[in-house]
Amino acid sequence: MKSFLFVGFLTLLVACSQPQTPAPAAEPPLTEVITVGTATATTEHSYTAALQGKVDVEIRPQVSGFLDKVLVDEGQYVRAGQPLFRISPQPYQAQLNSAAASLQAADAAITNAQLEIDKLTPLVQNKVVSDYQLKVAVAAKKIAVANAAQARAGVESARINLGYTMVKAPVSGFIGRLPRKRGSLVSPTDPEALTGLSDVHEVYAYFSLAEADFINFKKQYDGTSINDKLKKLPAVSLVLADNTIYPQKGKIDMVDGRFDKNTGAITLRAVFPNAQRLLRSGNTGKIVLPQQHTNALLVPQAATIEVQDKVFVYAVGDSNKVFRKALTIIGKAGNDYIVKEGVKPGDRIVFSGLDHLAEGIVIKPEKVKSQPQLTMVSATK
């Protein structure tokens, strides 16, 4: 028994005296890496817009009187020149009759004055009467002619006022609300219009750009003036309130002459065809303005990590050490970030497994089997 214990002790002693073999070093993790490149990308910036008909007018009476007839209904489509309302015409017909009678009297006075001139002319030539009487007759005729012209103007004014009793549509469009009903007393000085009328065969969409956005907007397009730049703008889209896209493209055709001092923004106008009358004045939506970026530096969003509102990538150095770099993002294009600063073309960055990385560790780069396509895609601002 003692000999057995002695042998075991010797064995343990020999084992402890043997040098320990170190554990093999851990292999660097196999990590997918991509190379940063450039491509052409298009971003789409959206801006809230208010829609208005190409002609959006208030219909007001031009003469006072009782509303005799309402010839249209709310929401009805009317054509230019179509009667809308009739104001009681009797008072204005009487004024026209009176003016016409005054004109007849004035014309008769001219005839009478001419007869007097015809009578006095041979008498003056034969020196029977003084030429003074003839001069008086000639002056009387001039007065009669002037009175006739005044009476004729009175007739024309009365005829115009009588015509104003029939209120007609100045343009084709849709009738608005009808707050005044038949029998109402109306006047040109009324604070409320008879109705509104919107010509919507084309629709204006008004939207605003902040000062910084407008500066970038001007830089992107060639041209010595705003009008030159507008001619080179791409077509814009209109997103309706239900998030559907209006089927017709629009064109920006106007930039306001100054910034709003209260909002610091400038207003632009886009015009959209509306042959199907799908849009009405008062609609709202969003203008989607495309912006093209040539040689844009694109980084897949999957290759980034966000920390405290900042976006980072893990860049791969020459010794395959990774280090974190912050990116300056200027927009999104589909699944990619458009980067201004932080990386440059040709840089290698880690594509996947970012959650398991730490600053300064060494990796074993592996090329992504199918590197993400950096295509021309879009996103909203």
Secondary structure, DSSP 8 states (H G I E B T S, - for coil): -HHHHHHHHHHHHHHHHS-----------EEEEEE-EEEEEEEEEEEEEEEEEEEEEEE--SS-EEEEEE---TT-EE-TT-EEEEE--HHHHHHHHHHHHHHHHHHHHHHHHHHHHHHHHHHHHTTSS-HHHHHHHHHHHHHHHHHHHHHHHHHHHHHHHHHHTEEE-SSSEEE----S-TT-EE-TT-SS-SEEEEEEEEEEEEEEEEHHHHHHHHHHS--SSHHHHHHT---BEEEETTS-B-SS-BEEEEE-SS--TTT-EEEEEEEEE-TT----TT-EEEEEEEEEEEEEEEEEGGG-EEETTEEEEEEE-TTSBEEEEE-EEEEEETTEEEEEES--TT-EEE-S-GGG--TT-B-EEEE-TT-----------
